[in-house]
Amino acid sequence: MKEDKSVELDAFVKDLSAKGIAMESIDEYLEEIVVDDYDSWKAPFDMWPYNIIRYMSGLEVEKPAYIVRIESENDIVEVLASARENGVCIIPVCGLSNVVGATLPSGKCVFLDVSRMNRILEFDPENRYVVVEAGVKIRELLEWLEAKGYTLTYRPQSEKLACVGGSIGTLGSGALSPRLGNIEDIVLWMEVVTPAGEVLTIGSKRNPRGIIQPGINMVYFGSEGGYGVITKVALRVVEKPETVIDIAFAMESFERAVEAARRIYSWEPPLLMRIQDKREAQLHYGLEKDVVIVQVGGPSRIAEAKAAWIRDLITQLGGTPREGLIEEWWKTRYNYSESMKMVLSAGLAFDTIDMAAYWRVLPRLHKRLIGELESMSGVSLAFSHASHFYINGGALYTTIVFERDPDLYWKIWEKAISVAINVGASIVHHHNIGVLREKWAFEEFEGSLKLAYLLKKALDPGATIRSGILGRVRFDE
């Protein structure tokens, strides 16, 4: 199937209408596109900054032909069957909070919106899991669980918009990643509708390990919907901690802060740990120092012992205690819409670059990346934090504010990717590949992508689902 093959939508629309499945054309869906409200996204494309820049510059933005509103697993089966029969391509969506173009329509595709599949189906506090439909928003699920004394460890910044199914498809991560805070850490099993329309349970409903032989459920994490539509998911939950202790230190350098994280992660990780460079600390707190913020939790005696050990360790590395920083950080963490409005109203644009590296490389990546970006004409500001730590390294998350220019956008990414490759860092941590990183992905992930494409061709030979990098495979080659 060639990418430029004409797509006949009339028969598809007629077929779904006869089956009572709700769908809207883009003109019906939108009276006005709003691109500066992160809490209630109203645009027929995801939050990829490149699309926002193009739209606000009066340039064309790729949009789907229709949005199909499904309400059940059977609706999905029917939609995929009609799509296969009529040569229509499908892109599964929910909150549209993706920032790398994973839902960019390829040809005249149709969005399959699962957001109405948003029920909480089962809660088992003794065995610590909850079963939900894939369209449940993370924030709504968190509030439901916390009212019962439980919580999720998955806390993405996009939790107001992000859905469970989309989090799996884009390999989501959150602030509490040290303690089971990546989406792959908390999924026990899932149900999916394959591109061929078969409903499958992936994983075991009886095994507390979650991922179990043959481990095929892992292919859905980060697949950007390319292997099918996720409909139902079982998630691990935890009791809300009895005690939470906040720890914050100012550090003499980013390198010292990274060393503190490395030593802490030799043992039991905290709930939260974040290193903010001087620029980010100044924006958050008016403090011109690199900052380390940590939260530990659990039974009081355990939390207090952990906190004492961490304070001693950071003090030995030259840290100075600072009060009130974590409270301030939590207050401003979700002010994304306000930040968007402020930047966009000034005629500027911004993006965030997520990368990952081993401990030795992380400080070098930060220094080179900030230096290279700040030297670029048209870039107003660049600052970073490190988070999502592991026993052997962590992620660097860099925010850039720049002139609203599509060409400059790509120059920034060319520069950032070049720095990552040169210092030996990974070009991605949790925003996934999407259309954005497609041109560089093979340098780092060639073997994985070759296998991924083989599996895609086996599961979806007609390229019915076209989301993300898997949806852009040339099936005529």
N, C-alpha and C positions, 0 to 999 in steps of 0.2 A: 504493500500500500504506500503510494507516494504521498508526501506531505501536502502537495498542492492539489490532490484529488478533490473534485467538487463534492460537497456533502449535501444530500437531499434531505431537508428538514421537514418538508410538508407532510410526508407520510408518517414520520416519527411523531409529529405534533398531533396529527389526526388519530393515530393509534393510541397514544397516551390519554387523549381527551376521551376517547371511547371507553377507556378503562377507569376513568374517574381519577386519574393522577394529576395533581395540581401542577401547573407550569405557567411561567410568565415570560414574556419577551423582555428584553432589557429595557425597552421603552416603557413597558407597564411597570416594571420593578422600580424604576427610578424616576422621580421628579427632579431631583437635584443630587449631584454627587458631593458628598462631604468627605474631605480627606484629612481633616485635622482633629477628628474625634476618635480617640483610641478606645473609649469606653463603649461606643455604639457605632461600629464601622458601617458606613453607608456608601459603598462603592462596589461596582461589578468587577473588581479585581482585588487581589490581596494587598498587603501593606508593604510590598517591595518598594523601597524609596525611588527606584528608577521610574516605576510607573507613576508615582506621585509627582516627581519632577516633570515628567513628560506631560501629564495632565495639566499641571499648573502653568506650564509653559505654552499651553494651547496646542500641543502636539498630540497625535493619535496614540491611543492606548488600546492594546488588544483586550477585547471583552468577549464573553461568551454570547452565543446567539439567544439562548434561553436559560432560565433557571428552573429546574424541576424540584418541586417540594415533596419529598417522600416522607411517609409517616410509618412505614413498616418494612421489615425484611422482604416481604412479598413484593412490595412496591419496587424495591431495588432489583429483584429478579426480573420483574416485568420491564423495567426501564432498560436494563442491560440487554434483554432479549430483543426488544424493539430497536435498540441502538445497533446491535449486531446485524439484524435483518435489513435495516435501512442505511447502514454505512455511516452512522452518526458517532462521533467520538464524545466520551464522557469524562468529566473531571470531578471527582468527589471533593466536596468542600463542607465547611461548617462555620467556624468563626472568622475565617479569612485573615488571621493575624500573622500568617507567614510573611517573612521579609526577604526571601530570596527568589521569588517568582515561581514557586512550586506549583501554583495553580494557573500559570500563564496559559491561556487557551492556545492550542496548537491547531490552526485551521479554524473552522466554524464549529467549535465544540460547545457542549451544553454542560453547565454546572449541575451536578447532582447534590442538592443541599440536604444533609442529614440532620440539621439542627432541630427538627421537630421530633426526632427520635431521642428524647431527653429524659426518659424515666429512670428512676432508681428502682431496681428490680428486686434486690435481695441484700440484706445486711446481716452478717453473722459476727457479732462482737467477740464471741468466745474464740472463734478461729481466725478472727481479725481479717476479714475481707468484705468487700462490697461489690455487688454486680450491678453494672449500669449499662444503659444504651450508649452508643458511641457519640451521640450528640449532646450529652450532658456537659455543661460548661464547668470548668475546674472550680471557679469561685463559688458557684451554686452548690457543688458537691461538698466543698470545704465547709461552707456554712451549715449544711445539713448534718454533716458528720460532727462538727464541733458542738452543735447543740446536744449531741448525745455523748460528749466526752471523748470523741475520737478525732483524728485528723489524717490528712494525707501528708506525706513528706515531699511530694512533688508540688513546688510552689513557683511556677514560672511568672515572670513579670507580666505576661499577657493573660493571666488567669481569668480576667473578666470576659475575655473573648474566646480563649483557647478551649477547644473541646477535647474529650478523651481520645476519640478516634484520630483527630488531627495531630494530637501530641505524639501518638505512636508513629504515625506516618512521617512526622518530621523529626523524630528522635529528640523530643523535648527534654529540657533540663530546667532546674530551678535553683533558687537561693539556698535551699537546704540539701543540695546535692551530696554533701558529705555523709548524710544519714539517709540513704535510699531515696535521694532526691532526683535521680534521673528516671524518666518514664519506664525504661526497660527494667529497672530495679523493682518496680511495684506491680507489674502485670503478671498474673497467674495464668490466665488463658484468655482466648478471645474467639469470637465467632466472626466469620467473614463470608461475603458473597464473592466468589471468584469471577473473573471476566466472562467465564462460560456460564455463569448463573448458578453454580452449585454452592449450596450453603454448607460450610464446614466449621467444625470446632477445631481450633488450632491449639495444641497443648492438651494437658490432662486436667479434668475437673476434680480429680481425686489426689493430686500430688502437690504437696505444699512447696516443693522446690520451684514450681512454676515452669521454667524452661527445662524440658526433659527430652530424651531421645525421641526422634532424631534431631531435635533442636530447630525444626523448620520454622517455628514461630518467629525466630529472630529475623527472618527475611522481611517481615512486615515492619520492623522498626527502621525508620528512615527510608521506607520505600516510596514515600510521597504519594501513596495510594495506587501505585502502579501495578500491584498484584491483586487488587480487589478492594471491595468496600468493607471496612470494619463496621460491624453492627452492634456487638455486645462485648463487654470486657469485664473481667474480674480483677479487682485491684486490692493490693495489700493496704491495710490501714493500721494505725498505731494509736495507743492511748495518748491523750494530751499529757505532756510531762508534768509531774508534780511540781518541779522547780525549774525555772529558767534563769540563768545568770548571764548578764551582759558584761563583756570585757572589751575595752577599747584602749589602744595605745597609739601614740604618735611615734614614728620611727625616723631615724636619720637618713635612711635611703630605701629605695624600692628593693634593692638587693638584700638588705637586712630583713625586710618584711618577708620576702620570699624564703629566706633561710628559716625564719620563725615558723612559717607554714610547713616547710619540709620536715622540721623536727617534730612538730605537733602531729604530723601525719605518719610518724613512725609507730604511733600507738592508736588508741581509740579516737576516731575523729569526732570533732564537736558537731553540734547541729548546724552551725553556720560559721563560715570563715570567709572574710573578704579583705583584700588588700586594695586600697585606693591610692593612686598616685597623687602627687602634690596638686595637680590641676583639678582633679575630681574632688579632693578633700577641700580645696578652696571654694569650689562651687557649692558643696554640701554644707560646710561648716565654717567657712571663712578662715580655714587653717592652712597655712603653707607648709605642711609636713606630709610625708607619706603616712598612711594610717592603716592599722590592722584592727578590724572588728571581729569579735568572736562571740558566739552564744553556745553555752553548754546546757544540757538539760537532763532530767531524770529524777530519781529519788533524791531527796535533799542531800544526804551524806555523800552520795556518789557525785552529784553535780558540784558540790562545794569542793570535794577533793580534786576533781578535774580542773576547776577554775583556779585553785591555788597553784597547781602544777603549771598551768598555762601562763599565769601571771609571772611566776618565777622565771620560766624559760624566756619569755619576751623581755623581762627586765634585764636578764643576763646579756641579751643582745642589744641593749642600749635603749629599749623602749621606755616611753614616759606615759603613765596612765592618763587617760582623758575621760571625763564623765559625760554622760548624756549623748554621746555620738550615735549609738545604735538606735535610741529612741528617735533621734532626728532623721536617721537614715530610713527607718521604716515609714516615717511620716511622708517622706518625699519619694519613696521608691515607686509608688504607683501614680505619680503625677505626670504620666506620659502625655496625656492629652494637652495639659497646660504647656508642656515643653514643646510639643508639636506646633501648637498655635503661636507661641512666641517666636519660634524660629521661622515658620512659614510666613507669618505676618511681616517679618523683617526682610522678606524677599530672599531668604536663604533656604538651604536644605540640610538634612543631616542623615547619617546612616550609622550603623553599628557593625563592627567587624569582630567576629568571634573566631579565635584561633586557639590552638593548644600546643603545649610543649613539655618536654621533660624539665626537671628542676634546673639543670645546668643552663638550659637554653632560655628559660622563661624571662630572666632579667635582660638578657641580650635582645630578645625579641621586643620587649617593651622599649628599651632605649633606642633601638634602630627604627622601630615603627613610628614612634612619636617624632623622632628627629626627621625622618624622611617625609612624613605627612605635613609637619609644620613648615617645612621648607617649600612646599608646593604653592604656586601662585593660585589664589582663589580659595585656599583653605583658611578659615578663620580661627579654628580651635580644634585641638585633638587632645583627648585624655583617656586614661585607661583604668580599669580595675582588674585584678586577678581573682578568680573564684572557681567553683567547681573543681576542687582539688581531689587528687587521688594519691595513692601510696608513692607513685613515681612521677608526679607532675601535676599540672593544672591548666586552666584555660585563661587566656587573656582576652578581655572584652574592651574594645576601643571605640569611642564615640567621636565622630568627626562632624563639624559644622562647616559648610562650604557654600560657595555661590551656586545658585540653582541653575546648573548647566549639565545637560545629559552627557556631553563629551567629557567634562571634568569628572563626572561620576565614574566613568570607566577608567580614566587616568588614575584616580585615587585607588581603585581596586587593583589595577595593574601594578601600581607601586607597592601596595600592601602584600599582594601575593608574592611579588618578587622578593620582598624582605623576608617573608616566612620561609620561602624555599632556600634563600641564601644562608639563613641562620640555622636551618634544620628544624623548623617548626612545622606543625600541621596547618593546612589552610582552613580548617573548620573544626568547630567543637560541637555546637548544638543547633545552629540555624539550618543545617543541612546544605545540600548542594544546589538544588533547584536549577533554574535557568542561569542564575547569576554566576555560579562557579563552574558551569559546564565546560568551558574552554580550558580550565586548568585541572579539572578533576582527574584526568587520566594520568597526569604526571605522578600523582600520589596513590591513586586507587585503581590502577589499570587492571590488575588481576581480579579485584572484587567486582569491578564494573563489567568485565567480560562475562563472569559467571552470572551477574545480575541480569544482563541482557539475554543470555541463553535461557534463563528461567522465565524472563518476560515473554520471549518468543514462544516458549512452550505453553505458558498459561494464557497468553493473549495474542494468538497469531494474527488476528485481524486488527490489532491496535485499537480496540474499543475504548480502553482507558488511556488517556494521554497526559496524565499529570506528571509534573516533575521531570527529572532527567531521564527516567525510564520511558516516559511518554514521547520522548524525542528521538528514540531509536529509529534509524532508517531501516524500515522493514523490507526495502527493495534491494538491500545490499547483502 
